[in-house]
Amino acid sequence: MVITLELPFVQPDPLQGYVRRFGDLPAWFDELSPGTARQLARQALRRGTPLAQADHLPG
């Protein structure tokens, strides 16, 4: 007999991950929508470098 345990998959919060890895969020993060802020935090974590203000400007 095999007993399995199903655990819910929980996405880690990218903003908390950013703070843990790089320190405080940039001051200009307050100006962003929550979705954009999370997306940029994920991007920074993938790149391994903190965000610069130019990262959220339209290209």
mmJSON file of the N, C-alpha and C atoms, coordinates in Angstrom:
{"data_MODEL":{"atom_site":{
"group_PDB":["ATOM","ATOM","ATOM","ATOM","ATOM","ATOM","ATOM","ATOM","ATOM","ATOM","ATOM","ATOM","ATOM","ATOM","ATOM","ATOM","ATOM","ATOM","ATOM","ATOM","ATOM","ATOM","ATOM","ATOM","ATOM","ATOM","ATOM","ATOM","ATOM","ATOM","ATOM","ATOM","ATOM","ATOM","ATOM","ATOM","ATOM","ATOM","ATOM","ATOM","ATOM","ATOM","ATOM","ATOM","ATOM","ATOM","ATOM","ATOM","ATOM","ATOM","ATOM","ATOM","ATOM","ATOM","ATOM","ATOM","ATOM","ATOM","ATOM","ATOM","ATOM","ATOM","ATOM","ATOM","ATOM","ATOM","ATOM","ATOM","ATOM","ATOM","ATOM","ATOM","ATOM","ATOM","ATOM","ATOM","ATOM","ATOM","ATOM","ATOM","ATOM","ATOM","ATOM","ATOM","ATOM","ATOM","ATOM","ATOM","ATOM","ATOM","ATOM","ATOM","ATOM","ATOM","ATOM","ATOM","ATOM","ATOM","ATOM","ATOM","ATOM","ATOM","ATOM","ATOM","ATOM","ATOM","ATOM","ATOM","ATOM","ATOM","ATOM","ATOM","ATOM","ATOM","ATOM","ATOM","ATOM","ATOM","ATOM","ATOM","ATOM","ATOM","ATOM","ATOM","ATOM","ATOM","ATOM","ATOM","ATOM","ATOM","ATOM","ATOM","ATOM","ATOM","ATOM","ATOM","ATOM","ATOM","ATOM","ATOM","ATOM","ATOM","ATOM","ATOM","ATOM","ATOM","ATOM","ATOM","ATOM","ATOM","ATOM","ATOM","ATOM","ATOM","ATOM","ATOM","ATOM","ATOM","ATOM","ATOM","ATOM","ATOM","ATOM","ATOM","ATOM","ATOM","ATOM","ATOM","ATOM","ATOM","ATOM","ATOM","ATOM","ATOM","ATOM","ATOM","ATOM"],
"id":[1,2,3,4,5,6,7,8,9,10,11,12,13,14,15,16,17,18,19,20,21,22,23,24,25,26,27,28,29,30,31,32,33,34,35,36,37,38,39,40,41,42,43,44,45,46,47,48,49,50,51,52,53,54,55,56,57,58,59,60,61,62,63,64,65,66,67,68,69,70,71,72,73,74,75,76,77,78,79,80,81,82,83,84,85,86,87,88,89,90,91,92,93,94,95,96,97,98,99,100,101,102,103,104,105,106,107,108,109,110,111,112,113,114,115,116,117,118,119,120,121,122,123,124,125,126,127,128,129,130,131,132,133,134,135,136,137,138,139,140,141,142,143,144,145,146,147,148,149,150,151,152,153,154,155,156,157,158,159,160,161,162,163,164,165,166,167,168,169,170,171,172,173,174,175,176,177],
"type_symbol":["N","C","C","N","C","C","N","C","C","N","C","C","N","C","C","N","C","C","N","C","C","N","C","C","N","C","C","N","C","C","N","C","C","N","C","C","N","C","C","N","C","C","N","C","C","N","C","C","N","C","C","N","C","C","N","C","C","N","C","C","N","C","C","N","C","C","N","C","C","N","C","C","N","C","C","N","C","C","N","C","C","N","C","C","N","C","C","N","C","C","N","C","C","N","C","C","N","C","C","N","C","C","N","C","C","N","C","C","N","C","C","N","C","C","N","C","C","N","C","C","N","C","C","N","C","C","N","C","C","N","C","C","N","C","C","N","C","C","N","C","C","N","C","C","N","C","C","N","C","C","N","C","C","N","C","C","N","C","C","N","C","C","N","C","C","N","C","C","N","C","C","N","C","C","N","C","C"],
"label_atom_id":["N","CA","C","N","CA","C","N","CA","C","N","CA","C","N","CA","C","N","CA","C","N","CA","C","N","CA","C","N","CA","C","N","CA","C","N","CA","C","N","CA","C","N","CA","C","N","CA","C","N","CA","C","N","CA","C","N","CA","C","N","CA","C","N","CA","C","N","CA","C","N","CA","C","N","CA","C","N","CA","C","N","CA","C","N","CA","C","N","CA","C","N","CA","C","N","CA","C","N","CA","C","N","CA","C","N","CA","C","N","CA","C","N","CA","C","N","CA","C","N","CA","C","N","CA","C","N","CA","C","N","CA","C","N","CA","C","N","CA","C","N","CA","C","N","CA","C","N","CA","C","N","CA","C","N","CA","C","N","CA","C","N","CA","C","N","CA","C","N","CA","C","N","CA","C","N","CA","C","N","CA","C","N","CA","C","N","CA","C","N","CA","C","N","CA","C","N","CA","C","N","CA","C","N","CA","C"],
"label_alt_id":[null,null,null,null,null,null,null,null,null,null,null,null,null,null,null,null,null,null,null,null,null,null,null,null,null,null,null,null,null,null,null,null,null,null,null,null,null,null,null,null,null,null,null,null,null,null,null,null,null,null,null,null,null,null,null,null,null,null,null,null,null,null,null,null,null,null,null,null,null,null,null,null,null,null,null,null,null,null,null,null,null,null,null,null,null,null,null,null,null,null,null,null,null,null,null,null,null,null,null,null,null,null,null,null,null,null,null,null,null,null,null,null,null,null,null,null,null,null,null,null,null,null,null,null,null,null,null,null,null,null,null,null,null,null,null,null,null,null,null,null,null,null,null,null,null,null,null,null,null,null,null,null,null,null,null,null,null,null,null,null,null,null,null,null,null,null,null,null,null,null,null,null,null,null,null,null,null],
"label_comp_id":["MET","MET","MET","VAL","VAL","VAL","ILE","ILE","ILE","THR","THR","THR","LEU","LEU","LEU","GLU","GLU","GLU","LEU","LEU","LEU","PRO","PRO","PRO","PHE","PHE","PHE","VAL","VAL","VAL","GLN","GLN","GLN","PRO","PRO","PRO","ASP","ASP","ASP","PRO","PRO","PRO","LEU","LEU","LEU","GLN","GLN","GLN","GLY","GLY","GLY","TYR","TYR","TYR","VAL","VAL","VAL","ARG","ARG","ARG","ARG","ARG","ARG","PHE","PHE","PHE","GLY","GLY","GLY","ASP","ASP","ASP","LEU","LEU","LEU","PRO","PRO","PRO","ALA","ALA","ALA","TRP","TRP","TRP","PHE","PHE","PHE","ASP","ASP","ASP","GLU","GLU","GLU","LEU","LEU","LEU","SER","SER","SER","PRO","PRO","PRO","GLY","GLY","GLY","THR","THR","THR","ALA","ALA","ALA","ARG","ARG","ARG","GLN","GLN","GLN","LEU","LEU","LEU","ALA","ALA","ALA","ARG","ARG","ARG","GLN","GLN","GLN","ALA","ALA","ALA","LEU","LEU","LEU","ARG","ARG","ARG","ARG","ARG","ARG","GLY","GLY","GLY","THR","THR","THR","PRO","PRO","PRO","LEU","LEU","LEU","ALA","ALA","ALA","GLN","GLN","GLN","ALA","ALA","ALA","ASP","ASP","ASP","HIS","HIS","HIS","LEU","LEU","LEU","PRO","PRO","PRO","GLY","GLY","GLY"],
"label_asym_id":["A","A","A","A","A","A","A","A","A","A","A","A","A","A","A","A","A","A","A","A","A","A","A","A","A","A","A","A","A","A","A","A","A","A","A","A","A","A","A","A","A","A","A","A","A","A","A","A","A","A","A","A","A","A","A","A","A","A","A","A","A","A","A","A","A","A","A","A","A","A","A","A","A","A","A","A","A","A","A","A","A","A","A","A","A","A","A","A","A","A","A","A","A","A","A","A","A","A","A","A","A","A","A","A","A","A","A","A","A","A","A","A","A","A","A","A","A","A","A","A","A","A","A","A","A","A","A","A","A","A","A","A","A","A","A","A","A","A","A","A","A","A","A","A","A","A","A","A","A","A","A","A","A","A","A","A","A","A","A","A","A","A","A","A","A","A","A","A","A","A","A","A","A","A","A","A","A"],
"label_entity_id":["1","1","1","1","1","1","1","1","1","1","1","1","1","1","1","1","1","1","1","1","1","1","1","1","1","1","1","1","1","1","1","1","1","1","1","1","1","1","1","1","1","1","1","1","1","1","1","1","1","1","1","1","1","1","1","1","1","1","1","1","1","1","1","1","1","1","1","1","1","1","1","1","1","1","1","1","1","1","1","1","1","1","1","1","1","1","1","1","1","1","1","1","1","1","1","1","1","1","1","1","1","1","1","1","1","1","1","1","1","1","1","1","1","1","1","1","1","1","1","1","1","1","1","1","1","1","1","1","1","1","1","1","1","1","1","1","1","1","1","1","1","1","1","1","1","1","1","1","1","1","1","1","1","1","1","1","1","1","1","1","1","1","1","1","1","1","1","1","1","1","1","1","1","1","1","1","1"],
"label_seq_id":[1,1,1,2,2,2,3,3,3,4,4,4,5,5,5,6,6,6,7,7,7,8,8,8,9,9,9,10,10,10,11,11,11,12,12,12,13,13,13,14,14,14,15,15,15,16,16,16,17,17,17,18,18,18,19,19,19,20,20,20,21,21,21,22,22,22,23,23,23,24,24,24,25,25,25,26,26,26,27,27,27,28,28,28,29,29,29,30,30,30,31,31,31,32,32,32,33,33,33,34,34,34,35,35,35,36,36,36,37,37,37,38,38,38,39,39,39,40,40,40,41,41,41,42,42,42,43,43,43,44,44,44,45,45,45,46,46,46,47,47,47,48,48,48,49,49,49,50,50,50,51,51,51,52,52,52,53,53,53,54,54,54,55,55,55,56,56,56,57,57,57,58,58,58,59,59,59],
"pdbx_PDB_ins_code":[null,null,null,null,null,null,null,null,null,null,null,null,null,null,null,null,null,null,null,null,null,null,null,null,null,null,null,null,null,null,null,null,null,null,null,null,null,null,null,null,null,null,null,null,null,null,null,null,null,null,null,null,null,null,null,null,null,null,null,null,null,null,null,null,null,null,null,null,null,null,null,null,null,null,null,null,null,null,null,null,null,null,null,null,null,null,null,null,null,null,null,null,null,null,null,null,null,null,null,null,null,null,null,null,null,null,null,null,null,null,null,null,null,null,null,null,null,null,null,null,null,null,null,null,null,null,null,null,null,null,null,null,null,null,null,null,null,null,null,null,null,null,null,null,null,null,null,null,null,null,null,null,null,null,null,null,null,null,null,null,null,null,null,null,null,null,null,null,null,null,null,null,null,null,null,null,null],
"Cartn_x":[0.844,0.0,0.897,0.544,1.283,0.405,0.94,0.218,0.853,0.028,0.55,0.033,0.802,0.44,0.413,-0.713,-0.828,-0.715,0.248,0.457,0.098,-0.545,-0.867,0.415,0.454,1.595,1.393,2.348,2.253,3.358,2.968,3.943,4.605,5.921,6.572,6.332,6.193,5.958,7.262,7.271,8.512,8.988,8.065,8.483,9.244,8.768,9.482,10.826,10.862,12.113,13.119,12.638,13.505,14.108,13.265,13.736,14.752,14.48,15.416,16.771,16.746,17.993,18.751,18.026,18.685,18.492,17.661,17.391,16.085,15.954,14.706,14.347,13.039,12.562,12.919,13.153,13.441,12.264,12.567,11.541,10.496,10.892,9.971,8.999,9.164,8.235,6.818,6.69,5.369,4.535,5.18,4.482,3.912,4.288,3.898,2.622,1.936,0.787,1.326,0.528,1.003,1.477,0.77,1.16,2.505,2.718,3.989,5.128,4.872,5.899,6.321,5.351,5.67,6.442,6.033,6.702,8.166,8.408,9.773,10.61,10.0,10.724,11.121,10.199,10.526,11.688,11.637,12.689,14.044,14.078,15.331,15.855,14.971,15.397,15.963,15.334,15.854,17.228,17.378,18.653,19.743,19.323,20.3,20.883,20.213,20.682,19.528,19.795,18.725,18.205,17.017,16.383,16.958,16.959,17.277,16.0,15.854,14.633,14.371,15.396,15.229,14.553,14.525,13.911,12.406,11.759,10.297,9.874,10.829,10.471,10.14,9.169,8.838,10.051,10.204,11.37,11.063],
"Cartn_y":[-1.175,0.0,1.248,2.198,3.45,4.567,5.33,6.479,7.736,8.573,9.815,11.007,12.017,13.261,14.362,14.995,16.089,17.411,18.209,19.516,20.587,21.646,22.716,23.431,23.797,24.537,26.01,26.578,27.98,28.749,29.754,30.614,31.515,31.536,32.472,33.909,34.798,36.201,36.82,37.296,37.857,39.11,39.867,41.075,40.703,39.685,39.227,38.623,37.886,37.325,38.401,39.472,40.588,41.221,41.464,42.098,41.196,39.894,38.964,38.957,39.037,38.926,40.238,41.331,42.598,43.691,43.478,44.529,45.231,46.451,47.201,47.356,47.474,47.77,49.208,49.499,50.884,51.806,53.062,54.028,54.213,54.144,54.367,53.205,52.11,50.985,51.387,52.395,52.861,53.398,53.84,54.425,53.378,52.111,51.051,50.347,49.767,48.923,47.645,46.971,45.744,44.675,44.52,43.517,43.821,45.08,45.487,45.337,45.687,45.565,44.108,43.187,41.766,41.251,41.684,41.26,41.726,42.964,43.474,42.784,42.479,41.77,40.373,39.677,38.361,38.471,39.493,39.718,39.91,40.708,40.957,39.678,38.881,37.629,36.666,36.613,35.747,36.223,37.548,38.106,38.037,38.107,38.102,39.472,40.52,41.887,42.739,43.686,44.573,45.455,45.968,46.803,48.212,48.804,50.216,50.889,52.177,52.866,52.713,52.606,52.463,51.146,50.158,48.861,48.957,49.976,50.056,51.118,51.782,52.766,52.074,52.606,51.984,52.0,50.899,50.785,51.212],
"Cartn_z":[0.0,0.0,0.0,-0.831,-0.91,-0.383,0.532,1.079,0.489,-0.11,-0.691,0.093,0.058,0.733,-0.313,-0.467,-1.424,-0.685,-1.115,-0.522,-1.539,-1.103,-2.053,-2.489,-3.75,-4.272,-3.934,-3.233,-2.827,-3.531,-4.292,-4.96,-3.917,-3.864,-2.937,-3.391,-2.443,-2.764,-3.272,-4.522,-5.069,-4.334,-3.749,-3.027,-1.757,-1.052,0.142,-0.235,-1.341,-1.816,-2.176,-2.788,-3.161,-1.906,-0.909,0.331,1.036,1.054,1.683,0.971,-0.337,-1.11,-1.263,-1.504,-1.827,-0.779,0.202,1.185,0.847,1.261,1.058,-0.415,-0.653,-2.008,-2.355,-3.625,-4.016,-3.659,-3.365,-2.97,-4.067,-5.326,-6.436,-6.631,-5.888,-5.995,-5.597,-4.73,-4.291,-5.453,-6.507,-7.65,-8.606,-8.426,-9.357,-8.919,-9.878,-9.543,-8.905,-8.082,-7.422,-8.415,-9.523,-10.509,-11.139,-11.486,-12.077,-11.073,-9.82,-8.785,-8.61,-8.576,-8.436,-9.647,-10.829,-12.047,-12.059,-11.681,-11.645,-10.569,-9.427,-8.373,-8.852,-9.543,-10.109,-11.095,-11.939,-12.929,-12.247,-11.199,-10.481,-9.837,-9.28,-8.658,-9.701,-10.876,-11.947,-12.426,-12.577,-13.05,-11.996,-10.731,-9.647,-9.361,-9.836,-9.584,-9.084,-8.185,-7.709,-8.843,-8.644,-9.655,-9.667,-10.84,-11.013,-11.508,-11.305,-11.702,-13.196,-13.997,-15.451,-15.821,-14.918,-15.228,-15.456,-14.923,-15.095,-16.101,-16.73,-17.749,-19.06,-19.811,-21.096,-22.026,-22.752,-23.625,-24.954],
"occupancy":[1.0,1.0,1.0,1.0,1.0,1.0,1.0,1.0,1.0,1.0,1.0,1.0,1.0,1.0,1.0,1.0,1.0,1.0,1.0,1.0,1.0,1.0,1.0,1.0,1.0,1.0,1.0,1.0,1.0,1.0,1.0,1.0,1.0,1.0,1.0,1.0,1.0,1.0,1.0,1.0,1.0,1.0,1.0,1.0,1.0,1.0,1.0,1.0,1.0,1.0,1.0,1.0,1.0,1.0,1.0,1.0,1.0,1.0,1.0,1.0,1.0,1.0,1.0,1.0,1.0,1.0,1.0,1.0,1.0,1.0,1.0,1.0,1.0,1.0,1.0,1.0,1.0,1.0,1.0,1.0,1.0,1.0,1.0,1.0,1.0,1.0,1.0,1.0,1.0,1.0,1.0,1.0,1.0,1.0,1.0,1.0,1.0,1.0,1.0,1.0,1.0,1.0,1.0,1.0,1.0,1.0,1.0,1.0,1.0,1.0,1.0,1.0,1.0,1.0,1.0,1.0,1.0,1.0,1.0,1.0,1.0,1.0,1.0,1.0,1.0,1.0,1.0,1.0,1.0,1.0,1.0,1.0,1.0,1.0,1.0,1.0,1.0,1.0,1.0,1.0,1.0,1.0,1.0,1.0,1.0,1.0,1.0,1.0,1.0,1.0,1.0,1.0,1.0,1.0,1.0,1.0,1.0,1.0,1.0,1.0,1.0,1.0,1.0,1.0,1.0,1.0,1.0,1.0,1.0,1.0,1.0,1.0,1.0,1.0,1.0,1.0,1.0],
"B_iso_or_equiv":[0.0,0.0,0.0,0.0,0.0,0.0,0.0,0.0,0.0,0.0,0.0,0.0,0.0,0.0,0.0,0.0,0.0,0.0,0.0,0.0,0.0,0.0,0.0,0.0,0.0,0.0,0.0,0.0,0.0,0.0,0.0,0.0,0.0,0.0,0.0,0.0,0.0,0.0,0.0,0.0,0.0,0.0,0.0,0.0,0.0,0.0,0.0,0.0,0.0,0.0,0.0,0.0,0.0,0.0,0.0,0.0,0.0,0.0,0.0,0.0,0.0,0.0,0.0,0.0,0.0,0.0,0.0,0.0,0.0,0.0,0.0,0.0,0.0,0.0,0.0,0.0,0.0,0.0,0.0,0.0,0.0,0.0,0.0,0.0,0.0,0.0,0.0,0.0,0.0,0.0,0.0,0.0,0.0,0.0,0.0,0.0,0.0,0.0,0.0,0.0,0.0,0.0,0.0,0.0,0.0,0.0,0.0,0.0,0.0,0.0,0.0,0.0,0.0,0.0,0.0,0.0,0.0,0.0,0.0,0.0,0.0,0.0,0.0,0.0,0.0,0.0,0.0,0.0,0.0,0.0,0.0,0.0,0.0,0.0,0.0,0.0,0.0,0.0,0.0,0.0,0.0,0.0,0.0,0.0,0.0,0.0,0.0,0.0,0.0,0.0,0.0,0.0,0.0,0.0,0.0,0.0,0.0,0.0,0.0,0.0,0.0,0.0,0.0,0.0,0.0,0.0,0.0,0.0,0.0,0.0,0.0,0.0,0.0,0.0,0.0,0.0,0.0],
"pdbx_formal_charge":[null,null,null,null,null,null,null,null,null,null,null,null,null,null,null,null,null,null,null,null,null,null,null,null,null,null,null,null,null,null,null,null,null,null,null,null,null,null,null,null,null,null,null,null,null,null,null,null,null,null,null,null,null,null,null,null,null,null,null,null,null,null,null,null,null,null,null,null,null,null,null,null,null,null,null,null,null,null,null,null,null,null,null,null,null,null,null,null,null,null,null,null,null,null,null,null,null,null,null,null,null,null,null,null,null,null,null,null,null,null,null,null,null,null,null,null,null,null,null,null,null,null,null,null,null,null,null,null,null,null,null,null,null,null,null,null,null,null,null,null,null,null,null,null,null,null,null,null,null,null,null,null,null,null,null,null,null,null,null,null,null,null,null,null,null,null,null,null,null,null,null,null,null,null,null,null,null],
"auth_seq_id":[1,1,1,2,2,2,3,3,3,4,4,4,5,5,5,6,6,6,7,7,7,8,8,8,9,9,9,10,10,10,11,11,11,12,12,12,13,13,13,14,14,14,15,15,15,16,16,16,17,17,17,18,18,18,19,19,19,20,20,20,21,21,21,22,22,22,23,23,23,24,24,24,25,25,25,26,26,26,27,27,27,28,28,28,29,29,29,30,30,30,31,31,31,32,32,32,33,33,33,34,34,34,35,35,35,36,36,36,37,37,37,38,38,38,39,39,39,40,40,40,41,41,41,42,42,42,43,43,43,44,44,44,45,45,45,46,46,46,47,47,47,48,48,48,49,49,49,50,50,50,51,51,51,52,52,52,53,53,53,54,54,54,55,55,55,56,56,56,57,57,57,58,58,58,59,59,59],
"auth_comp_id":["MET","MET","MET","VAL","VAL","VAL","ILE","ILE","ILE","THR","THR","THR","LEU","LEU","LEU","GLU","GLU","GLU","LEU","LEU","LEU","PRO","PRO","PRO","PHE","PHE","PHE","VAL","VAL","VAL","GLN","GLN","GLN","PRO","PRO","PRO","ASP","ASP","ASP","PRO","PRO","PRO","LEU","LEU","LEU","GLN","GLN","GLN","GLY","GLY","GLY","TYR","TYR","TYR","VAL","VAL","VAL","ARG","ARG","ARG","ARG","ARG","ARG","PHE","PHE","PHE","GLY","GLY","GLY","ASP","ASP","ASP","LEU","LEU","LEU","PRO","PRO","PRO","ALA","ALA","ALA","TRP","TRP","TRP","PHE","PHE","PHE","ASP","ASP","ASP","GLU","GLU","GLU","LEU","LEU","LEU","SER","SER","SER","PRO","PRO","PRO","GLY","GLY","GLY","THR","THR","THR","ALA","ALA","ALA","ARG","ARG","ARG","GLN","GLN","GLN","LEU","LEU","LEU","ALA","ALA","ALA","ARG","ARG","ARG","GLN","GLN","GLN","ALA","ALA","ALA","LEU","LEU","LEU","ARG","ARG","ARG","ARG","ARG","ARG","GLY","GLY","GLY","THR","THR","THR","PRO","PRO","PRO","LEU","LEU","LEU","ALA","ALA","ALA","GLN","GLN","GLN","ALA","ALA","ALA","ASP","ASP","ASP","HIS","HIS","HIS","LEU","LEU","LEU","PRO","PRO","PRO","GLY","GLY","GLY"],
"auth_asym_id":["A","A","A","A","A","A","A","A","A","A","A","A","A","A","A","A","A","A","A","A","A","A","A","A","A","A","A","A","A","A","A","A","A","A","A","A","A","A","A","A","A","A","A","A","A","A","A","A","A","A","A","A","A","A","A","A","A","A","A","A","A","A","A","A","A","A","A","A","A","A","A","A","A","A","A","A","A","A","A","A","A","A","A","A","A","A","A","A","A","A","A","A","A","A","A","A","A","A","A","A","A","A","A","A","A","A","A","A","A","A","A","A","A","A","A","A","A","A","A","A","A","A","A","A","A","A","A","A","A","A","A","A","A","A","A","A","A","A","A","A","A","A","A","A","A","A","A","A","A","A","A","A","A","A","A","A","A","A","A","A","A","A","A","A","A","A","A","A","A","A","A","A","A","A","A","A","A"],
"auth_atom_id":["N","CA","C","N","CA","C","N","CA","C","N","CA","C","N","CA","C","N","CA","C","N","CA","C","N","CA","C","N","CA","C","N","CA","C","N","CA","C","N","CA","C","N","CA","C","N","CA","C","N","CA","C","N","CA","C","N","CA","C","N","CA","C","N","CA","C","N","CA","C","N","CA","C","N","CA","C","N","CA","C","N","CA","C","N","CA","C","N","CA","C","N","CA","C","N","CA","C","N","CA","C","N","CA","C","N","CA","C","N","CA","C","N","CA","C","N","CA","C","N","CA","C","N","CA","C","N","CA","C","N","CA","C","N","CA","C","N","CA","C","N","CA","C","N","CA","C","N","CA","C","N","CA","C","N","CA","C","N","CA","C","N","CA","C","N","CA","C","N","CA","C","N","CA","C","N","CA","C","N","CA","C","N","CA","C","N","CA","C","N","CA","C","N","CA","C","N","CA","C","N","CA","C","N","CA","C"],
"pdbx_PDB_model_num":[1,1,1,1,1,1,1,1,1,1,1,1,1,1,1,1,1,1,1,1,1,1,1,1,1,1,1,1,1,1,1,1,1,1,1,1,1,1,1,1,1,1,1,1,1,1,1,1,1,1,1,1,1,1,1,1,1,1,1,1,1,1,1,1,1,1,1,1,1,1,1,1,1,1,1,1,1,1,1,1,1,1,1,1,1,1,1,1,1,1,1,1,1,1,1,1,1,1,1,1,1,1,1,1,1,1,1,1,1,1,1,1,1,1,1,1,1,1,1,1,1,1,1,1,1,1,1,1,1,1,1,1,1,1,1,1,1,1,1,1,1,1,1,1,1,1,1,1,1,1,1,1,1,1,1,1,1,1,1,1,1,1,1,1,1,1,1,1,1,1,1,1,1,1,1,1,1]
}}}
